[in-house]
């Protein structure tokens, strides 16, 4: 329950009128009743809370309750959350699970309707969300937008099912999120002309500028694997009204260290306008998604944060709907331990992983550090003998994907750029269908990882010479039922094990998880085998 009446003194950062107001904010019944000026006040600073404009809560490996407790410490009061990870593994029941979980904590979760489940017609998931299901969901009051439209071929080629989903959202006056990495030319024009209004997949500023010219808002992403701040931050001074900040996918150890506040602080340090930055972080998402979040104006919901200054942004207090939810290092709300739900998960894992040598060039997935896109590489068969194995001298190791939803044999390929010199690592979070994905230098350690994940019905692990360290993910094979501090400690241990194998990637697990996403170029792996995203077709490991 929010306090009936209270007041907070400080310098109010009025982002609507771009001015500082020293004084006192009076809150009555959860709303800002008035702001009374007092020139004697010189601190702290009161400002609207930070909003993550695009995140998949499941990718934090945390339940919504645990996520809220971690994020609120950094001044985040709201997230625009696309639950397509859980929708892939549990359909509408999974979406409802997230919504009900979020209701148990005083934090603003604004969920959308996943548009692409599965991510493409070439993927498989628990159950597809067709146009009729999406239409029913988008009419709900607890759904605020249509999630990222990853099926860009469907949009530009006029696929009736895809266009019907977009039309359902637009008919309800709800925005449609985009997902169009590297899309250029007339296809890019046609994509946004269909009614899509954002994109969080730009990795170079020229691409972003062209999309802004089509009316799209660009989300500057700083997640655990994909980091586009450095490339896109000039947009702040060029077109601040067309920019928002997001994390997209953020692992628990990173979330403990910071959230949207990191991008805000970094942008201020680089000399960009404080008012521009804070509008991007606090106001633009609220306006774009029509969110019922206060902006420190009279009669607004009392949603605001208290910080030391407008350089460090050290948070001392957070108020949501007039309730003080964080104060001086302490989260003031509790969260119960989630019950483990029922969900579909395969039971077999032990298969032949050999790749028989052929006198042809070998296709290899090429990792690009800090990006979700990959290269499609080709090499002459290396080594000798009947089978092709990993070659750590050239940083090429084996990658295996095991279909979560059936007992079929795995897809096997090769990947370059993970950096490991021994062992294997893997997880049951493989975007977006969330099959089991493992990479390693030898079949024995790969099998040990597969066994751990399958027997625990989800998890994350690393194994070298039979020595395995891991953490289970009992909530749909995606999330832990522990608090952020606990799963972060487990995640750090597993991540450290991968780094001890030689990987220098900041987030090797997040990187590996995106090697299965067959809507981001160029070469990926799915349940059918290697997938050429550029031609949108399954391709052979050997070049024909």
Residue, then its C-alpha position, 0 to 999 in steps of 0.5 A: x500500500x502506498x503512503x497516503x501522504x508524504x513529501x520529498x525535498x530535492x531539485x526536481x528534474x522536470x524533463x517535460x519542460x526541461x528545467x530544474x526546480x528546487x523544492x518539495x514534491x508532495x505525494x497524496x494517495x500515490x500521485x504527485x499532488x504538487x511541486x512547491x518551489x524552494x530556492x534554498x534546496x540544492x539537492x539531492x536530485x529527483x527525476x523520473x525513473x529509468x525505463x528499459x525500452x526493450x528487454x527479455x526478462x527471461x534472458x536474465x535467468x531471473x523470475x520477474x520478482x527477482x529481476x525487479x529486486x535487482x533492477x530497482x537498485x539501479x533506478x529502473x522503475x519500468x521495463x518494456x518486456x517481450x516474453x517471446x523466450x517463454x512463449x517459445x517454450x510454453x506458448x500462452x501459458x508461459x506469457x500468463x506465468x510472467x504476467x502473474x509473477x510480475x503482479x507480485x512485486x511493486x515494479x512496472x512490467x509492461x509486457x507485449x505479445x510475441x509476434x514470431x513464435x517460432x522465430x521463423x518458419x524454419x524453427x520449431x517451438x512448443x506451440x506456434x502463436x498464429x495470427x488468431x492467437x496474437x489477435x486475441x492477446x493484443x486485445x488484452x489490457x495487460x499487453x502493451x505492444x506487439x513484440x519484435x517482428x523478426x520475420x522481415x521476409x514475411x513483412x516485405x513479401x506480404x505474408x498474410x499471417x505476418x501482416x495480420x498480426x501487425x494489423x491487429x496491433x495497429x487496430x488496437x493503437x498499440x506499437x509494433x516493435x521491429x527487428x531488422x539487422x542490416x536491412x537496407x534499400x527498398x526492403x527496409x523502406x517496405x518493412x517500416x512502411x508496414x507499421x513497424x516503429x522501432x529497431x534495436x538491432x542497428x550495429x552501425x550508425x549509417x543504418x540507424x540514420x536511414x531507419x530514423x528517416x523512415x520514422x523508426x525509433x532506434x534503441x541503443x542496446x547495451x546488453x551482455x553480448x550485444x553492445x551498440x552504445x559506442x556505434x550509435x551514441x551520436x544519435x543522442x545529439x542528432x535526433x534525441x526524440x527518436x532514440x531510447x536505451x535498452x538492454x535486450x538481453x542481460x545476464x544476472x551478473x551484469x544486472x547486479x552491476x548496473x542497468x540503464x543507469x550505466x548508459x545514462x552515466x556513460x553518455x553524460x560523461x561523454x558530454x551529451x546533454x543531460x536533458x537529452x539523455x534523461x528524456x531518452x532514458x525516462x520519457x521517450x519509452x513512456x511516450x512511445x508505448x503509452x505507458x501509465x508511468x509518472x514523469x514527475x508532473x502534477x497528478x502523475x503517478x508518483x514514480x521517481x528516483x532520488x540521486x546524488x547528482x546528475x553525473x554519478x546518478x547514485x540512487x538513494x531512493x526509488x518510489x513506484x506508485x507512491x510506495x518507497x521500494x528502495x532506500x539506501x542500499x535496501x530493497x523494501x519489498x520481498x519476493x517469494x520463491x517461485x514454484x517449479x512449473x510443468x513444461x516440455x523437455x526431452x529426456x535423451x542426450x547420448x548420440x554420435x557426434x562425429x562428422x565424417x570427412x569429405x573432400x569439400x570445403x567446410x562451412x564454419x560459423x564465425x563469431x563476431x565479438x560484441x555482435x549477434x551477427x556472424x560470418x559464414x566462413x569456409x575452410x579446407x578440411x583440417x586434420x587427418x583421419x576419418x572424422x573432422x574434429x575441433x582444431x584449437x590451433x585455429x580456434x575452431x570447435x564443434x557446436x551441437x544443438x539438441x532439439x528440446x521438444x523431441x527426441x531426434x538426434x542433434x545438429x552438429x557443426x563447427x564454430x570459430x571465435x569462442x576461444x576455448x582451448x579445452x573442454x565444453x560449455x552449453x545451456x538450455x537458452x538458445x534463442x529463440x526456440x531454446x533448444x540445448x546448445x553446446x560447444x566444445x573441443x571434444x565429444x566427451x565433455x560435450x556429452x557431459x554438458x548435454x547430460x547435465x542440461x537434459x537430466x536437470x530439464x534445463x541449465x547452464x554448465x561447463x565441463x573440462x576433462x569430466x570436471x563439471x560446474x553448472x547451475x540449474x534453470x528449473x523455471x521452463x529451462x530458462x530461469x532460476x528460482x533464486x534471487x539475482x545474487x545467488x544465480x549470479x554467483x553460480x553464473x559467475x562460477x560457470x562463466x569463469x570456468x569458460x574463461x579458464x578454458x581460454x575464451x576472452x569473450x565477455x559473455x560467452x554463454x550469451x554469445x553461444x545462445x544466439x548461434x541458434x537464432x536463424x533470423x540474424x545473419x549470416x550462418x547459424x545452427x538450428x534443429x535442422x542443421x546449419x542455417x544460411x540466414x542470407x538465403x533463409x534455408x538449411x545448408x550442408x556442413x560441406x560446400x556442394 
